[in-house]
Amino acid sequence: MKLLIYLLLLLTMPLAAQGKTDEKTLLDRIDKMIENDQYYQGIKEKELKHLKRQAYEAEDNQTRLLFLDSIYHAYSAYRYDSAYAYMKQGLELAEKCHNTYYILRNQINQASILSVRGFYDKAENLLQSLNPDEMPYQLKLYYYFTFTWLYNYWASYAKNSDYAEEFHAQKKHYLTLLIQSFNENSKKSAYYQYLMGEYAYFNNPTSKESLNHYQKALKMSPAKSRIHAMSAYGIARYYKKNGKFDLYEEFLVEASVSDGLCQLKETVALQKLAYYLFKKDASNSKRAAKYIQHTMEDAQFFNNQLRMMQISNILPVIASANQQAAERSRTRFEGTEKVPSWVMVV
C-alpha cells in the first residue's frame, strides 16, 4: 500500500514543482506509469461501471440521457466501439422522447467520435447539417470544438499533401469561432486558457504568448485530466519549436503520464517521446521500443486508425535498431565467455 501511494505521488507530482529534473528521474515516471497501466485501467473500468449502474437505475429519461452522455465521454478517448454504442443509445432515446437538446448533443458526439476514428467526410457532413445559431451556449461551444478537432485530425492525416493547408485554415477558422463564443465567466477556466494557447501557437509557434496560456491551463488543471495532458503537450511543442529539447522531453513526459493516469488511449505524446529518444541516442532504442509498443497497444485498444498508421511508420525502425543492439550485446557477451581462463587470472 505504501509503495502504491509513493507511485501515485511520483506520477502526479507536476514538473513545475520538481525544478530541473534529470532524464533518469523523468523516464522513471514513464516506466512506472506503464508498469501500473493495468491498475489505472482498473480504476477507469470501475468509474465506467458506476456510471452504467446510474444510467440503468435512472428514475426518468432525462436523467438516463445525462448518464448515457457521461458514459460516452468517458469512453470517447478510451475505446471507440463502446463510445459509439453509448452515443447511439443516447441518440435513440433522445429521439424517442423528443428531447431536442440531447438529440443535438448526441449528433455532435457522433461527429466527434467519427472524426477520431478517421471518418472525416461523414463527421464533416453531419456537423454541416446542424445550425449552431439554434444551439444553447454550452452546445455551441462543443459544436465549434468538435469542428476544430475534426480539421486537426484531418490535417494530420493529410500531412505533406496539397490539402493539409486547407484543413489547417479550417481548424483556425473554427477555433476562432469557438474562442469568440466564450462568455466572460467561462474565460476563467483552464479550458479557455488551453484554447488561447492553441490560437496563439497557430499565429506564431515561437511566441511566448502561447506558452503563457498553456502554463496557466496546466496549473489550473489536475494531473488526472485531459486538459492537463493537452496543455503539457502544447508546452512541449512550444519548446521544440524554440530548440529547447530538454524541456521538450520534460513536458512530453508530463503529457504522457497524465494520459496514463486518465487512461486516454487516443494520444500522441508517448509516441513523440519514443521517437525523440530514439533519434537522440541509439542507446535509447530498447526504451524507445518499449514506449512505441505501448502506444501501439493503446491505439489498437481504442481502434484509432490514424495513430496506428503513424506508429506503423516508425515502429519497425525502432524495433529493428533495438534488435540489432541486443545482438551486438549478445555477441560481446559471447566473446567475453570465450576469453581463456589464464587471461582472467592475469
Secondary structure, 3 states (H helix, E strand, C coil): CHHHHHHHHHHHCCHHHCCCCCHHHHHHHHHHHHHCHHHHHHHHHHHHHHHHHHHHHCCCHHHHHHHHHHHHHHHCCCCHHHHHHHHHHHHHHHHHCCCHHHHHHHHHHHHHHHHHHCCHHHHHHHHHCCCHHHCCHHHHHHHHHHHHHHHHHHHHHCCCCCCHHHHHHHHHHHHHHHHHCCCCCHHHCHHHHHHHHHHHHHHCCCCHHHHHHHHHHHHHCCCCCHHHHHHHHHHHHHHHHCCCHHHHHHHHHHHHHHHHHHCCCCCCHHHHHHHHHHHHCHHHHHHHHHHHHHHHHHHHHHCCHHHHHHHHHHHHHHHHHHHHHHHHHHHHHHHHHCCCHHHHHC
